[in-house]
Amino acid sequence: MEKTNHSKVTEFIILGFSELPEMQLFLFTVFFIIYMMSLTGNLLIIITVCSDSHLHSPMFFFLINLSFLEICYVTVTMPKLLAVLIAQNKTISFMQCMIQMYLFLSFTNTEFYLLTAMAYDRYVAICRPLQYTVIMNKKVCIILAVISWTIAFLNLVPHVTLLSLSSFCSSNEINHFFCDITALMTLSCSGTSVIETINYIEGSFLAFTPFLLTIISYVYIISAVLNIHSAKSRQKTFSTCSSHLTVVLLFYGTSFAVYVRPQSVYSIDLNKLLTVVYITVIPLFNPLIYSLRNKELIRSLQKVIRKVQNSFIPRINKMLHTMYDGNISTMSKQYRS
């Protein structure tokens, strides 16, 4: 019976914010603007860091990884949400749903590990500055980044595999705005105790361990900063990691609220609200937090923007001028004829 019911589920229906029919256009506009701003902000950081040799340091290497991750992260969910809101295209195939869930969770886990690597980088820079270039060399940075991406994409395989083999016999309507694992688990009639157990074991170890390592890094960092006698030097030193600390608190706070809680206390409305913050605010705020608190990055961003203006604006003016002259010439010929 389960196999028969499971075989019938070839697609899911994403309800999105169907309980707010009068706000669909408004929500589309808001999410579209946020999506464009997230893409633009993170792309600008990648372009700026890559184009300025002065920013080729471990801290900015991890920042590039984080910005690229945020682009992938928001692109996995946002286009489908926009389609649901504006085109009412609410269906998604079973395979596409599983892929979306896998990628979203993998990118989320990658951020845990990247933030930990960035915390370690700040620890070495502040607590062991004389050995910084030796410890955080290019090879070490690449290894830390590769490990972050690889572990994240491997440890989600059991979750997605087990859920994809589940039977969905009650409904195929996902009361969420993307293929969220908790929303899908509520639709499963096969029993999700095994998935929940794996989720808590891996969540406790693979999510809490990076968090613990990050906290340990900041304990050493804060201790080192407090030992600096000059107040101005303390402020300057701590400012180099304040952006990262802000991102860590924002990311861990929302992610733990969404996923690290029992299925028995799962609330659809609360989960949607928290996930909106999780998916939209974090990718938007990360480039803002890092750029506003880093003078080097601000100066380089200004250079990039000026280059773009100097390159494109004259071309646009020339194109408009050519079009204007062409129209005048055509109108003159028509008048003479």
Phi and psi restraints in degrees (value plus and minus 20) as a CYANA .aco file:
   2 GLU   PHI     -83.1   -43.1
   2 GLU   PSI     -59.5   -19.5
   3 LYS   PHI     -85.3   -45.3
   3 LYS   PSI     -58.4   -18.4
   4 THR   PHI     -85.2   -45.2
   4 THR   PSI     -65.3   -25.3
   5 ASN   PHI     -85.1   -45.1
   5 ASN   PSI     -60.1   -20.1
   6 HIS   PHI     -85.0   -45.0
   6 HIS   PSI     -56.9   -16.9
   7 SER   PHI     -89.1   -49.1
   7 SER   PSI     -42.8    -2.8
   8 LYS   PHI     -95.8   -55.8
   8 LYS   PSI     -41.8    -1.8
   9 VAL   PHI    -103.3   -63.3
   9 VAL   PSI      75.7   115.7
  10 THR   PHI    -124.0   -84.0
  10 THR   PSI     -33.8     6.2
  11 GLU   PHI    -174.5  -134.5
  11 GLU   PSI     139.6   179.6
  12 PHE   PHI    -135.9   -95.9
  12 PHE   PSI     140.3   180.3
  13 ILE   PHI    -133.9   -93.9
  13 ILE   PSI      98.4   138.4
  14 ILE   PHI    -109.6   -69.6
  14 ILE   PSI      92.9   132.9
  15 LEU   PHI     -92.9   -52.9
  15 LEU   PSI     -48.9    -8.9
  16 GLY   PHI      42.9    82.9
  16 GLY   PSI    -148.0  -108.0
  17 PHE   PHI    -130.3   -90.3
  17 PHE   PSI      30.3    70.3
  18 SER   PHI     -84.8   -44.8
  18 SER   PSI     -39.2     0.8
  19 GLU   PHI     -95.4   -55.4
  19 GLU   PSI     -25.9    14.1
  20 LEU   PHI    -144.1  -104.1
  20 LEU   PSI      45.2    85.2
  21 PRO   PHI     -82.5   -42.5
  21 PRO   PSI     -51.7   -11.7
  22 GLU   PHI     -97.4   -57.4
  22 GLU   PSI     -29.1    10.9
  23 MET   PHI    -130.6   -90.6
  23 MET   PSI      -8.6    31.4
  24 GLN   PHI     -81.0   -41.0
  24 GLN   PSI     -65.5   -25.5
  25 LEU   PHI     -86.8   -46.8
  25 LEU   PSI     -60.7   -20.7
  26 PHE   PHI     -83.7   -43.7
  26 PHE   PSI     -65.2   -25.2
  27 LEU   PHI     -84.8   -44.8
  27 LEU   PSI     -59.2   -19.2
  28 PHE   PHI     -78.8   -38.8
  28 PHE   PSI     -65.8   -25.8
  29 THR   PHI     -81.9   -41.9
  29 THR   PSI     -65.9   -25.9
  30 VAL   PHI     -82.7   -42.7
  30 VAL   PSI     -69.4   -29.4
  31 PHE   PHI     -88.3   -48.3
  31 PHE   PSI     -53.9   -13.9
  32 PHE   PHI     -85.1   -45.1
  32 PHE   PSI     -64.1   -24.1
  33 ILE   PHI     -83.1   -43.1
  33 ILE   PSI     -64.8   -24.8
  34 ILE   PHI     -81.6   -41.6
  34 ILE   PSI     -62.3   -22.3
  35 TYR   PHI     -82.0   -42.0
  35 TYR   PSI     -66.3   -26.3
  36 MET   PHI     -84.6   -44.6
  36 MET   PSI     -60.0   -20.0
  37 MET   PHI     -86.7   -46.7
  37 MET   PSI     -58.6   -18.6
  38 SER   PHI     -83.5   -43.5
  38 SER   PSI     -67.0   -27.0
  39 LEU   PHI     -81.7   -41.7
  39 LEU   PSI     -66.7   -26.7
  40 THR   PHI     -83.5   -43.5
  40 THR   PSI     -67.4   -27.4
  41 GLY   PHI     -81.8   -41.8
  41 GLY   PSI     -66.3   -26.3
  42 ASN   PHI     -91.8   -51.8
  42 ASN   PSI     -55.6   -15.6
  43 LEU   PHI     -85.3   -45.3
  43 LEU   PSI     -59.6   -19.6
  44 LEU   PHI     -81.4   -41.4
  44 LEU   PSI     -60.6   -20.6
  45 ILE   PHI     -83.8   -43.8
  45 ILE   PSI     -64.5   -24.5
  46 ILE   PHI     -81.6   -41.6
  46 ILE   PSI     -67.7   -27.7
  47 ILE   PHI     -84.0   -44.0
  47 ILE   PSI     -62.4   -22.4
  48 THR   PHI     -83.5   -43.5
  48 THR   PSI     -68.2   -28.2
  49 VAL   PHI     -85.6   -45.6
  49 VAL   PSI     -61.5   -21.5
  50 CYS   PHI     -87.2   -47.2
  50 CYS   PSI     -51.6   -11.6
  51 SER   PHI    -108.2   -68.2
  51 SER   PSI     -34.0     6.0
  52 ASP   PHI    -132.5   -92.5
  52 ASP   PSI      93.0   133.0
  53 SER   PHI     -85.0   -45.0
  53 SER   PSI     -43.8    -3.8
  54 HIS   PHI     -88.8   -48.8
  54 HIS   PSI     -37.2     2.8
  55 LEU   PHI    -119.9   -79.9
  55 LEU   PSI     -12.1    27.9
  56 HIS   PHI    -102.8   -62.8
  56 HIS   PSI      52.2    92.2
  57 SER   PHI    -148.4  -108.4
  57 SER   PSI     145.8   185.8
  58 PRO   PHI     -75.1   -35.1
  58 PRO   PSI     -61.3   -21.3
  59 MET   PHI     -79.3   -39.3
  59 MET   PSI     -64.6   -24.6
  60 PHE   PHI     -98.4   -58.4
  60 PHE   PSI     -44.4    -4.4
  61 PHE   PHI     -82.8   -42.8
  61 PHE   PSI     -65.1   -25.1
  62 PHE   PHI     -89.5   -49.5
  62 PHE   PSI     -51.8   -11.8
  63 LEU   PHI     -85.6   -45.6
  63 LEU   PSI     -57.4   -17.4
  64 ILE   PHI     -81.7   -41.7
  64 ILE   PSI     -65.6   -25.6
  65 ASN   PHI     -78.5   -38.5
  65 ASN   PSI     -63.3   -23.3
  66 LEU   PHI     -85.7   -45.7
  66 LEU   PSI     -61.8   -21.8
  67 SER   PHI     -86.1   -46.1
  67 SER   PSI     -62.4   -22.4
  68 PHE   PHI     -83.0   -43.0
  68 PHE   PSI     -59.7   -19.7
  69 LEU   PHI     -81.6   -41.6
  69 LEU   PSI     -63.2   -23.2
  70 GLU   PHI     -83.6   -43.6
  70 GLU   PSI     -56.9   -16.9
  71 ILE   PHI     -83.2   -43.2
  71 ILE   PSI     -67.2   -27.2
  72 CYS   PHI     -83.2   -43.2
  72 CYS   PSI     -63.3   -23.3
  73 TYR   PHI     -79.7   -39.7
  73 TYR   PSI     -68.1   -28.1
  74 VAL   PHI     -98.0   -58.0
  74 VAL   PSI     -46.6    -6.6
  75 THR   PHI     -95.9   -55.9
  75 THR   PSI     -43.6    -3.6
  76 VAL   PHI     -85.4   -45.4
  76 VAL   PSI     -55.9   -15.9
  77 THR   PHI    -128.2   -88.2
  77 THR   PSI     -56.8   -16.8
  78 MET   PHI     -87.3   -47.3
  78 MET   PSI     -64.9   -24.9
  79 PRO   PHI     -77.1   -37.1
  79 PRO   PSI     -61.2   -21.2
  80 LYS   PHI     -87.2   -47.2
  80 LYS   PSI     -59.0   -19.0
  81 LEU   PHI     -81.5   -41.5
  81 LEU   PSI     -62.8   -22.8
  82 LEU   PHI     -83.7   -43.7
  82 LEU   PSI     -58.2   -18.2
  83 ALA   PHI     -85.6   -45.6
  83 ALA   PSI     -58.5   -18.5
  84 VAL   PHI     -85.0   -45.0
  84 VAL   PSI     -60.3   -20.3
  85 LEU   PHI     -94.1   -54.1
  85 LEU   PSI     -63.8   -23.8
  86 ILE   PHI    -117.2   -77.2
  86 ILE   PSI     -56.4   -16.4
  87 ALA   PHI    -124.4   -84.4
  87 ALA   PSI     -22.3    17.7
  88 GLN   PHI      35.6    75.6
  88 GLN   PSI       7.9    47.9
  89 ASN   PHI    -106.5   -66.5
  89 ASN   PSI      64.3   104.3
  90 LYS   PHI    -112.3   -72.3
  90 LYS   PSI     -30.2     9.8
  91 THR   PHI    -104.6   -64.6
  91 THR   PSI     126.0   166.0
  92 ILE   PHI    -164.0  -124.0
  92 ILE   PSI     114.5   154.5
  93 SER   PHI     -85.8   -45.8
  93 SER   PSI     138.5   178.5
  94 PHE   PHI     -77.3   -37.3
  94 PHE   PSI     -66.2   -26.2
  95 MET   PHI     -86.0   -46.0
  95 MET   PSI     -63.7   -23.7
  96 GLN   PHI     -82.1   -42.1
  96 GLN   PSI     -56.6   -16.6
  97 CYS   PHI     -84.8   -44.8
  97 CYS   PSI     -65.1   -25.1
  98 MET   PHI     -84.6   -44.6
  98 MET   PSI     -59.8   -19.8
  99 ILE   PHI     -85.7   -45.7
  99 ILE   PSI     -63.6   -23.6
 100 GLN   PHI     -80.9   -40.9
 100 GLN   PSI     -64.7   -24.7
 101 MET   PHI     -82.5   -42.5
 101 MET   PSI     -63.8   -23.8
 102 TYR   PHI     -83.4   -43.4
 102 TYR   PSI     -66.6   -26.6
 103 LEU   PHI     -86.1   -46.1
 103 LEU   PSI     -62.7   -22.7
 104 PHE   PHI     -81.0   -41.0
 104 PHE   PSI     -68.4   -28.4
 105 LEU   PHI     -86.4   -46.4
 105 LEU   PSI     -55.4   -15.4
 106 SER   PHI     -86.7   -46.7
 106 SER   PSI     -63.5   -23.5
 107 PHE   PHI     -85.7   -45.7
 107 PHE   PSI     -56.5   -16.5
 108 THR   PHI     -82.4   -42.4
 108 THR   PSI     -67.4   -27.4
 109 ASN   PHI     -84.5   -44.5
 109 ASN   PSI     -56.5   -16.5
 110 THR   PHI     -78.9   -38.9
 110 THR   PSI     -58.0   -18.0
 111 GLU   PHI     -85.3   -45.3
 111 GLU   PSI     -55.1   -15.1
 112 PHE   PHI     -74.7   -34.7
 112 PHE   PSI     -69.2   -29.2
 113 TYR   PHI     -94.7   -54.7
 113 TYR   PSI     -56.5   -16.5
 114 LEU   PHI     -85.2   -45.2
 114 LEU   PSI     -61.5   -21.5
 115 LEU   PHI     -84.1   -44.1
 115 LEU   PSI     -53.7   -13.7
 116 THR   PHI     -87.9   -47.9
 116 THR   PSI     -62.7   -22.7
 117 ALA   PHI     -82.1   -42.1
 117 ALA   PSI     -58.0   -18.0
 118 MET   PHI     -88.6   -48.6
 118 MET   PSI     -55.5   -15.5
 119 ALA   PHI     -85.3   -45.3
 119 ALA   PSI     -60.8   -20.8
 120 TYR   PHI     -84.5   -44.5
 120 TYR   PSI     -59.7   -19.7
 121 ASP   PHI     -80.0   -40.0
 121 ASP   PSI     -64.0   -24.0
 122 ARG   PHI     -87.5   -47.5
 122 ARG   PSI     -55.5   -15.5
 123 TYR   PHI     -81.3   -41.3
 123 TYR   PSI     -68.3   -28.3
 124 VAL   PHI     -84.1   -44.1
 124 VAL   PSI     -61.3   -21.3
 125 ALA   PHI     -84.0   -44.0
 125 ALA   PSI     -56.8   -16.8
 126 ILE   PHI    -113.6   -73.6
 126 ILE   PSI     -60.6   -20.6
 127 CYS   PHI    -109.8   -69.8
 127 CYS   PSI     -45.5    -5.5
 128 ARG   PHI    -156.0  -116.0
 128 ARG   PSI      39.7    79.7
 129 PRO   PHI     -83.0   -43.0
 129 PRO   PSI     -54.4   -14.4
 130 LEU   PHI     -90.1   -50.1
 130 LEU   PSI     -42.4    -2.4
 131 GLN   PHI    -125.2   -85.2
 131 GLN   PSI     -12.5    27.5
 132 TYR   PHI     -78.4   -38.4
 132 TYR   PSI     -70.1   -30.1
 133 THR   PHI     -87.2   -47.2
 133 THR   PSI     -46.1    -6.1
 134 VAL   PHI     -98.9   -58.9
 134 VAL   PSI     -66.2   -26.2
 135 ILE   PHI     -90.8   -50.8
 135 ILE   PSI     -70.7   -30.7
 136 MET   PHI    -113.7   -73.7
 136 MET   PSI      38.3    78.3
 137 ASN   PHI     -99.6   -59.6
 137 ASN   PSI     155.7   195.7
 138 LYS   PHI     -79.8   -39.8
 138 LYS   PSI     -61.4   -21.4
 139 LYS   PHI     -83.9   -43.9
 139 LYS   PSI     -62.8   -22.8
 140 VAL   PHI     -84.2   -44.2
 140 VAL   PSI     -62.1   -22.1
 141 CYS   PHI     -81.6   -41.6
 141 CYS   PSI     -64.3   -24.3
 142 ILE   PHI     -84.4   -44.4
 142 ILE   PSI     -62.0   -22.0
 143 ILE   PHI     -82.3   -42.3
 143 ILE   PSI     -65.1   -25.1
 144 LEU   PHI     -81.7   -41.7
 144 LEU   PSI     -60.2   -20.2
 145 ALA   PHI     -87.6   -47.6
 145 ALA   PSI     -64.8   -24.8
 146 VAL   PHI     -82.6   -42.6
 146 VAL   PSI     -62.5   -22.5
 147 ILE   PHI     -81.9   -41.9
 147 ILE   PSI     -62.2   -22.2
 148 SER   PHI     -79.2   -39.2
 148 SER   PSI     -67.4   -27.4
 149 TRP   PHI     -91.2   -51.2
 149 TRP   PSI     -60.9   -20.9
 150 THR   PHI     -88.2   -48.2
 150 THR   PSI     -70.0   -30.0
 151 ILE   PHI     -80.0   -40.0
 151 ILE   PSI     -62.7   -22.7
 152 ALA   PHI     -80.7   -40.7
 152 ALA   PSI     -60.9   -20.9
 153 PHE   PHI     -98.5   -58.5
 153 PHE   PSI     -42.2    -2.2
 154 LEU   PHI    -104.6   -64.6
 154 LEU   PSI     -59.4   -19.4
 155 ASN   PHI     -95.2   -55.2
 155 ASN   PSI     -27.5    12.5
 156 LEU   PHI    -112.4   -72.4
 156 LEU   PSI     -27.7    12.3
 157 VAL   PHI     -78.5   -38.5
 157 VAL   PSI     -66.5   -26.5
 158 PRO   PHI     -79.9   -39.9
 158 PRO   PSI     -61.8   -21.8
 159 HIS   PHI     -79.1   -39.1
 159 HIS   PSI     -72.5   -32.5
 160 VAL   PHI     -88.8   -48.8
 160 VAL   PSI     -58.4   -18.4
 161 THR   PHI     -82.4   -42.4
 161 THR   PSI     -68.4   -28.4
 162 LEU   PHI     -83.9   -43.9
 162 LEU   PSI     -61.3   -21.3
 163 LEU   PHI     -90.0   -50.0
 163 LEU   PSI     -55.4   -15.4
 164 SER   PHI     -88.1   -48.1
 164 SER   PSI     -43.2    -3.2
 165 LEU   PHI    -110.5   -70.5
 165 LEU   PSI     -22.6    17.4
 166 SER   PHI     -94.0   -54.0
 166 SER   PSI     142.1   182.1
 167 SER   PHI    -118.1   -78.1
 167 SER   PSI     114.1   154.1
 168 PHE   PHI    -135.2   -95.2
 168 PHE   PSI      66.4   106.4
 169 CYS   PHI    -121.5   -81.5
 169 CYS   PSI     -32.7     7.3
 170 SER   PHI    -109.1   -69.1
 170 SER   PSI     -65.3   -25.3
 171 SER   PHI    -182.5  -142.5
 171 SER   PSI     138.5   178.5
 172 ASN   PHI    -135.6   -95.6
 172 ASN   PSI      -3.7    36.3
 173 GLU   PHI    -113.6   -73.6
 173 GLU   PSI      98.9   138.9
 174 ILE   PHI    -112.9   -72.9
 174 ILE   PSI      91.8   131.8
 175 ASN   PHI    -102.2   -62.2
 175 ASN   PSI      46.5    86.5
 176 HIS   PHI    -179.4  -139.4
 176 HIS   PSI    -199.0  -159.0
 177 PHE   PHI    -128.3   -88.3
 177 PHE   PSI      -8.6    31.4
 178 PHE   PHI    -182.4  -142.4
 178 PHE   PSI     157.8   197.8
 179 CYS   PHI     -99.8   -59.8
 179 CYS   PSI      60.1   100.1
 180 ASP   PHI    -103.9   -63.9
 180 ASP   PSI     118.2   158.2
 181 ILE   PHI     -82.8   -42.8
 181 ILE   PSI     -58.5   -18.5
 182 THR   PHI     -88.7   -48.7
 182 THR   PSI     -57.4   -17.4
 183 ALA   PHI     -87.3   -47.3
 183 ALA   PSI     -59.0   -19.0
 184 LEU   PHI     -88.5   -48.5
 184 LEU   PSI     -55.7   -15.7
 185 MET   PHI     -84.0   -44.0
 185 MET   PSI     -51.0   -11.0
 186 THR   PHI     -91.0   -51.0
 186 THR   PSI     -41.0    -1.0
 187 LEU   PHI    -107.9   -67.9
 187 LEU   PSI     -38.8     1.2
 188 SER   PHI     -92.4   -52.4
 188 SER   PSI     117.0   157.0
 189 CYS   PHI    -130.2   -90.2
 189 CYS   PSI      -8.5    31.5
 190 SER   PHI    -109.4   -69.4
 190 SER   PSI     -30.4     9.6
 191 GLY   PHI      71.4   111.4
 191 GLY   PSI     107.6   147.6
 192 THR   PHI    -136.2   -96.2
 192 THR   PSI      -0.9    39.1
 193 SER   PHI     -82.3   -42.3
 193 SER   PSI     -57.1   -17.1
 194 VAL   PHI     -86.6   -46.6
 194 VAL   PSI     -64.2   -24.2
 195 ILE   PHI     -83.9   -43.9
 195 ILE   PSI     -62.4   -22.4
 196 GLU   PHI     -82.3   -42.3
 196 GLU   PSI     -60.5   -20.5
 197 THR   PHI     -83.4   -43.4
 197 THR   PSI     -67.1   -27.1
 198 ILE   PHI     -81.5   -41.5
 198 ILE   PSI     -60.0   -20.0
 199 ASN   PHI     -82.2   -42.2
 199 ASN   PSI     -62.5   -22.5
 200 TYR   PHI     -92.7   -52.7
 200 TYR   PSI     -58.3   -18.3
 201 ILE   PHI     -85.5   -45.5
 201 ILE   PSI     -71.3   -31.3
 202 GLU   PHI     -88.3   -48.3
 202 GLU   PSI     -58.8   -18.8
 203 GLY   PHI     -82.8   -42.8
 203 GLY   PSI     -59.8   -19.8
 204 SER   PHI     -88.6   -48.6
 204 SER   PSI     -58.6   -18.6
 205 PHE   PHI    -109.9   -69.9
 205 PHE   PSI     -74.6   -34.6
 206 LEU   PHI    -100.7   -60.7
 206 LEU   PSI     -37.9     2.1
 207 ALA   PHI    -122.2   -82.2
 207 ALA   PSI     -60.9   -20.9
 208 PHE   PHI     -93.1   -53.1
 208 PHE   PSI     -53.9   -13.9
 209 THR   PHI     -80.9   -40.9
 209 THR   PSI     -69.9   -29.9
 210 PRO   PHI     -78.6   -38.6
 210 PRO   PSI     -58.3   -18.3
 211 PHE   PHI     -83.0   -43.0
 211 PHE   PSI     -63.4   -23.4
 212 LEU   PHI     -83.8   -43.8
 212 LEU   PSI     -63.3   -23.3
 213 LEU   PHI     -83.3   -43.3
 213 LEU   PSI     -57.3   -17.3
 214 THR   PHI     -85.7   -45.7
 214 THR   PSI     -63.3   -23.3
 215 ILE   PHI     -82.6   -42.6
 215 ILE   PSI     -63.4   -23.4
 216 ILE   PHI     -80.7   -40.7
 216 ILE   PSI     -63.4   -23.4
 217 SER   PHI     -77.9   -37.9
 217 SER   PSI     -62.8   -22.8
 218 TYR   PHI     -96.3   -56.3
 218 TYR   PSI     -44.4    -4.4
 219 VAL   PHI     -83.0   -43.0
 219 VAL   PSI     -66.1   -26.1
 220 TYR   PHI     -86.0   -46.0
 220 TYR   PSI     -60.5   -20.5
 221 ILE   PHI     -82.4   -42.4
 221 ILE   PSI     -69.5   -29.5
 222 ILE   PHI     -83.8   -43.8
 222 ILE   PSI     -58.7   -18.7
 223 SER   PHI     -81.6   -41.6
 223 SER   PSI     -62.5   -22.5
 224 ALA   PHI     -87.2   -47.2
 224 ALA   PSI     -58.4   -18.4
 225 VAL   PHI     -86.9   -46.9
 225 VAL   PSI     -61.1   -21.1
 226 LEU   PHI     -86.4   -46.4
 226 LEU   PSI     -43.3    -3.3
 227 ASN   PHI    -101.0   -61.0
 227 ASN   PSI     -27.2    12.8
 228 ILE   PHI     -98.5   -58.5
 228 ILE   PSI     107.8   147.8
 229 HIS   PHI     -94.4   -54.4
 229 HIS   PSI     -59.2   -19.2
 230 SER   PHI     -98.6   -58.6
 230 SER   PSI     108.8   148.8
 231 ALA   PHI     -84.6   -44.6
 231 ALA   PSI     -58.3   -18.3
 232 LYS   PHI     -85.6   -45.6
 232 LYS   PSI     -61.0   -21.0
 233 SER   PHI     -87.4   -47.4
 233 SER   PSI     -57.3   -17.3
 234 ARG   PHI     -81.9   -41.9
 234 ARG   PSI     -65.1   -25.1
 235 GLN   PHI     -84.6   -44.6
 235 GLN   PSI     -62.3   -22.3
 236 LYS   PHI     -85.1   -45.1
 236 LYS   PSI     -61.7   -21.7
 237 THR   PHI     -86.7   -46.7
 237 THR   PSI     -65.6   -25.6
 238 PHE   PHI     -89.8   -49.8
 238 PHE   PSI     -47.6    -7.6
 239 SER   PHI     -84.3   -44.3
 239 SER   PSI     -42.8    -2.8
 240 THR   PHI     -90.5   -50.5
 240 THR   PSI     -38.6     1.4
 241 CYS   PHI    -142.2  -102.2
 241 CYS   PSI     -18.7    21.3
 242 SER   PHI     -85.7   -45.7
 242 SER   PSI     -55.2   -15.2
 243 SER   PHI     -84.0   -44.0
 243 SER   PSI     -65.8   -25.8
 244 HIS   PHI     -83.4   -43.4
 244 HIS   PSI     -61.1   -21.1
 245 LEU   PHI     -83.5   -43.5
 245 LEU   PSI     -59.2   -19.2
 246 THR   PHI     -82.4   -42.4
 246 THR   PSI     -64.7   -24.7
 247 VAL   PHI     -83.9   -43.9
 247 VAL   PSI     -61.3   -21.3
 248 VAL   PHI     -80.2   -40.2
 248 VAL   PSI     -68.1   -28.1
 249 LEU   PHI     -83.4   -43.4
 249 LEU   PSI     -62.3   -22.3
 250 LEU   PHI     -85.8   -45.8
 250 LEU   PSI     -65.1   -25.1
 251 PHE   PHI     -89.7   -49.7
 251 PHE   PSI     -69.8   -29.8
 252 TYR   PHI     -86.5   -46.5
 252 TYR   PSI     -57.7   -17.7
 253 GLY   PHI     -80.7   -40.7
 253 GLY   PSI     -67.7   -27.7
 254 THR   PHI     -94.5   -54.5
 254 THR   PSI     -59.6   -19.6
 255 SER   PHI     -87.2   -47.2
 255 SER   PSI     -60.7   -20.7
 256 PHE   PHI     -86.5   -46.5
 256 PHE   PSI     -57.0   -17.0
 257 ALA   PHI     -85.8   -45.8
 257 ALA   PSI     -53.6   -13.6
 258 VAL   PHI     -99.4   -59.4
 258 VAL   PSI     -65.4   -25.4
 259 TYR   PHI    -131.3   -91.3
 259 TYR   PSI     -48.3    -8.3
 260 VAL   PHI    -113.2   -73.2
 260 VAL   PSI      50.2    90.2
 261 ARG   PHI    -177.9  -137.9
 261 ARG   PSI     132.7   172.7
 262 PRO   PHI     -83.2   -43.2
 262 PRO   PSI     130.7   170.7
 263 GLN   PHI     -82.8   -42.8
 263 GLN   PSI     -46.7    -6.7
 264 SER   PHI     -87.2   -47.2
 264 SER   PSI     -43.9    -3.9
 265 VAL   PHI    -125.3   -85.3
 265 VAL   PSI      -0.3    39.7
 266 TYR   PHI     -88.2   -48.2
 266 TYR   PSI     106.0   146.0
 267 SER   PHI    -142.2  -102.2
 267 SER   PSI     103.1   143.1
 268 ILE   PHI     -82.3   -42.3
 268 ILE   PSI     -68.1   -28.1
 269 ASP   PHI     -84.2   -44.2
 269 ASP   PSI     -64.3   -24.3
 270 LEU   PHI     -84.8   -44.8
 270 LEU   PSI     -60.3   -20.3
 271 ASN   PHI     -84.3   -44.3
 271 ASN   PSI     -60.8   -20.8
 272 LYS   PHI     -81.8   -41.8
 272 LYS   PSI     -65.7   -25.7
 273 LEU   PHI     -81.9   -41.9
 273 LEU   PSI     -67.6   -27.6
 274 LEU   PHI     -85.1   -45.1
 274 LEU   PSI     -57.8   -17.8
 275 THR   PHI     -90.9   -50.9
 275 THR   PSI     -51.6   -11.6
 276 VAL   PHI     -79.2   -39.2
 276 VAL   PSI     -65.5   -25.5
 277 VAL   PHI     -82.9   -42.9
 277 VAL   PSI     -63.7   -23.7
 278 TYR   PHI     -81.6   -41.6
 278 TYR   PSI     -61.1   -21.1
 279 ILE   PHI    -109.5   -69.5
 279 ILE   PSI     -56.0   -16.0
 280 THR   PHI    -118.5   -78.5
 280 THR   PSI     -64.8   -24.8
 281 VAL   PHI     -92.9   -52.9
 281 VAL   PSI     -64.8   -24.8
 282 ILE   PHI     -82.3   -42.3
 282 ILE   PSI     -70.4   -30.4
 283 PRO   PHI     -82.6   -42.6
 283 PRO   PSI     -46.6    -6.6
 284 LEU   PHI     -98.8   -58.8
 284 LEU   PSI     -60.9   -20.9
 285 PHE   PHI     -98.5   -58.5
 285 PHE   PSI     -51.2   -11.2
 286 ASN   PHI     -74.1   -34.1
 286 ASN   PSI     -72.8   -32.8
 287 PRO   PHI     -83.6   -43.6
 287 PRO   PSI     -54.1   -14.1
 288 LEU   PHI     -86.5   -46.5
 288 LEU   PSI     -65.0   -25.0
 289 ILE   PHI     -82.0   -42.0
 289 ILE   PSI     -65.3   -25.3
 290 TYR   PHI     -91.7   -51.7
 290 TYR   PSI     -58.6   -18.6
 291 SER   PHI     -94.8   -54.8
 291 SER   PSI     -58.6   -18.6
 292 LEU   PHI     -89.8   -49.8
 292 LEU   PSI     -44.7    -4.7
 293 ARG   PHI    -123.8   -83.8
 293 ARG   PSI     -13.4    26.6
 294 ASN   PHI    -147.1  -107.1
 294 ASN   PSI      88.7   128.7
 295 LYS   PHI     -85.2   -45.2
 295 LYS   PSI     -57.7   -17.7
 296 GLU   PHI     -80.6   -40.6
 296 GLU   PSI     -64.4   -24.4
 297 LEU   PHI     -87.4   -47.4
 297 LEU   PSI     -58.2   -18.2
 298 ILE   PHI     -82.0   -42.0
 298 ILE   PSI     -65.9   -25.9
 299 ARG   PHI     -81.9   -41.9
 299 ARG   PSI     -62.8   -22.8
 300 SER   PHI     -87.6   -47.6
 300 SER   PSI     -57.5   -17.5
 301 LEU   PHI     -82.6   -42.6
 301 LEU   PSI     -61.0   -21.0
 302 GLN   PHI     -82.6   -42.6
 302 GLN   PSI     -59.0   -19.0
 303 LYS   PHI     -84.0   -44.0
 303 LYS   PSI     -63.8   -23.8
 304 VAL   PHI     -83.2   -43.2
 304 VAL   PSI     -64.3   -24.3
 305 ILE   PHI     -82.6   -42.6
 305 ILE   PSI     -61.0   -21.0
 306 ARG   PHI     -84.3   -44.3
 306 ARG   PSI     -60.3   -20.3
 307 LYS   PHI     -82.1   -42.1
 307 LYS   PSI     -62.0   -22.0
 308 VAL   PHI     -83.8   -43.8
 308 VAL   PSI     -63.7   -23.7
 309 GLN   PHI     -83.4   -43.4
 309 GLN   PSI     -65.6   -25.6
 310 ASN   PHI     -87.2   -47.2
 310 ASN   PSI     -46.0    -6.0
 311 SER   PHI    -107.2   -67.2
 311 SER   PSI     -63.7   -23.7
 312 PHE   PHI    -113.9   -73.9
 312 PHE   PSI     -58.0   -18.0
 313 ILE   PHI     -81.6   -41.6
 313 ILE   PSI     -65.9   -25.9
 314 PRO   PHI     -80.1   -40.1
 314 PRO   PSI     -56.9   -16.9
 315 ARG   PHI     -86.2   -46.2
 315 ARG   PSI     -60.8   -20.8
 316 ILE   PHI     -85.5   -45.5
 316 ILE   PSI     -62.7   -22.7
 317 ASN   PHI     -82.0   -42.0
 317 ASN   PSI     -61.2   -21.2
 318 LYS   PHI     -84.3   -44.3
 318 LYS   PSI     -61.5   -21.5
 319 MET   PHI     -84.9   -44.9
 319 MET   PSI     -63.7   -23.7
 320 LEU   PHI     -84.5   -44.5
 320 LEU   PSI     -59.3   -19.3
 321 HIS   PHI     -84.0   -44.0
 321 HIS   PSI     -61.6   -21.6
 322 THR   PHI     -83.8   -43.8
 322 THR   PSI     -63.1   -23.1
 323 MET   PHI     -83.6   -43.6
 323 MET   PSI     -60.8   -20.8
 324 TYR   PHI     -84.4   -44.4
 324 TYR   PSI     -66.3   -26.3
 325 ASP   PHI     -82.1   -42.1
 325 ASP   PSI     -59.1   -19.1
 326 GLY   PHI     -84.6   -44.6
 326 GLY   PSI     -61.3   -21.3
 327 ASN   PHI     -86.2   -46.2
 327 ASN   PSI     -61.3   -21.3
 328 ILE   PHI     -82.5   -42.5
 328 ILE   PSI     -63.1   -23.1
 329 SER   PHI     -83.7   -43.7
 329 SER   PSI     -61.7   -21.7
 330 THR   PHI     -85.1   -45.1
 330 THR   PSI     -62.2   -22.2
 331 MET   PHI     -84.6   -44.6
 331 MET   PSI     -57.1   -17.1
 332 SER   PHI     -85.6   -45.6
 332 SER   PSI     -63.6   -23.6
 333 LYS   PHI     -82.8   -42.8
 333 LYS   PSI     -62.7   -22.7
 334 GLN   PHI     -84.8   -44.8
 334 GLN   PSI     -56.6   -16.6
 335 TYR   PHI     -87.0   -47.0
 335 TYR   PSI     -61.5   -21.5
 336 ARG   PHI     -86.8   -46.8
 336 ARG   PSI     -53.8   -13.8
